[in-house]
Every structure is written in structure tokens, then in C-alpha cells.
């Protein structure tokens, strides 16, 4: 719900403007504000609500469409595994 003035805030039953935003911890001193539709009816700054929504969309996007696997640049070997290969190179 978009809150743009004191009348909207009072109709929504929202918190006072001195309470902190749960996202950035700054006081809710300026309009516009956004009230979430969760059970707690949390109120955010509009920019904080946008950042939170963007974070959620990015997390969901990377969860459902993970990036492609990359080719390894090098392979780590233990000293025991490297010894036979060095011997084979020295024999040639």
C-alpha cells in the first residue's frame, strides 16, 4: 500500500514517522512510504521497499536459473599424483 500523507498513514493504521524503517534503520520521516502486505504490515521507505524487492527478485532468479558452470583454469594435484607424470616426461 502506498502511503503519501498523514491521512493515508492514519487510515492504514501505520506506525508513527519516528519509528525506524526495518530495512535501513532510519526514521520514517519522509513520504512516500510503502506498507507491505505481510501479517505485521511493515512500513518501509519507498526506496527501501524497491531495494528489498530487487534483492528478492535477484535471489529468485539465480535460484531458478543458476549460471552455467565454468571450465576450470587448472587442476590441483597432490605430490603423489604429480610424480608419475614427471617421470613420464623425463623418460621422453
C-alpha positions as CSV (number, residue, x, y, z in Angstrom):
1,X,0.0,0.0,0.0
2,X,1.3,3.4,-0.9
3,X,1.3,6.0,1.8
4,X,1.8,9.6,0.7
5,X,0.5,11.7,3.6
6,X,-0.7,11.6,7.2
7,X,-4.3,10.9,6.3
8,X,-3.2,7.7,4.4
9,X,-0.9,6.7,7.2
10,X,-3.7,7.0,9.8
11,X,-6.2,5.2,7.7
12,X,-3.7,2.3,7.2
13,X,-3.1,2.2,11.0
14,X,0.6,2.6,10.3
15,X,3.3,3.5,12.7
16,X,4.5,7.0,13.6
17,X,7.1,8.7,11.4
18,X,9.6,8.5,14.2
19,X,9.8,4.7,14.1
20,X,12.7,3.2,12.2
21,X,12.5,1.5,8.8
22,X,13.2,-2.2,9.3
23,X,15.4,-2.3,6.2
24,X,17.7,0.7,6.7
25,X,17.0,1.5,10.4
26,X,16.5,5.2,9.6
27,X,13.4,7.0,10.9
28,X,10.3,7.1,8.6
29,X,10.4,10.9,8.3
30,X,9.5,11.4,4.7
31,X,6.8,10.3,2.3
32,X,6.2,8.2,0.2
33,X,6.1,5.1,2.3
34,X,5.2,1.6,1.4
35,X,3.2,-0.8,3.6
36,X,3.8,-4.4,3.0
37,X,1.0,-6.9,2.8
38,X,2.5,-9.3,5.4
39,X,0.8,-10.1,8.7
40,X,2.9,-7.5,10.5
41,X,2.0,-4.7,8.0
42,X,5.6,-3.5,7.9
43,X,6.2,0.1,6.7
44,X,9.3,0.9,4.6
45,X,10.7,3.9,2.8
46,X,9.8,3.6,-0.9
47,X,13.4,3.3,-1.9
48,X,14.0,0.6,0.8
49,X,10.9,-1.4,-0.5
50,X,12.3,-1.2,-4.0
51,X,15.7,-2.4,-2.9
52,X,14.2,-5.2,-0.9
53,X,12.0,-6.3,-3.9
54,X,15.0,-6.2,-6.2
55,X,17.1,-8.3,-3.8
56,X,14.3,-10.9,-3.7
57,X,13.9,-11.0,-7.5
58,X,17.7,-11.4,-7.9
59,X,17.8,-14.2,-5.4
60,X,14.8,-16.0,-7.0
61,X,16.3,-15.6,-10.5
62,X,19.7,-17.0,-9.5
63,X,18.0,-19.9,-7.6
64,X,15.8,-20.9,-10.5
65,X,18.3,-20.1,-13.3
66,X,21.8,-20.7,-11.9
67,X,24.7,-19.5,-14.0
68,X,26.4,-22.0,-16.3
69,X,29.3,-24.0,-14.9
70,X,32.8,-22.7,-15.9
71,X,35.7,-24.6,-17.2
72,X,38.5,-24.9,-14.6
73,X,41.6,-23.0,-15.4
74,X,43.9,-25.5,-13.7
75,X,43.7,-28.8,-11.8
76,X,45.3,-29.2,-8.4
77,X,47.3,-32.4,-7.9
78,X,48.8,-34.0,-4.9
79,X,52.6,-34.6,-4.9
80,X,51.9,-38.4,-5.3
81,X,49.9,-37.9,-8.4
82,X,52.4,-35.5,-10.0
83,X,55.4,-37.8,-9.6
84,X,54.4,-40.4,-12.3
85,X,53.7,-37.6,-14.8
86,X,57.1,-36.0,-14.2
87,X,58.8,-39.4,-14.6
88,X,57.0,-39.9,-17.9
89,X,58.1,-36.5,-19.2
90,X,61.7,-37.1,-18.2
91,X,61.8,-40.5,-20.0
92,X,60.9,-39.0,-23.4
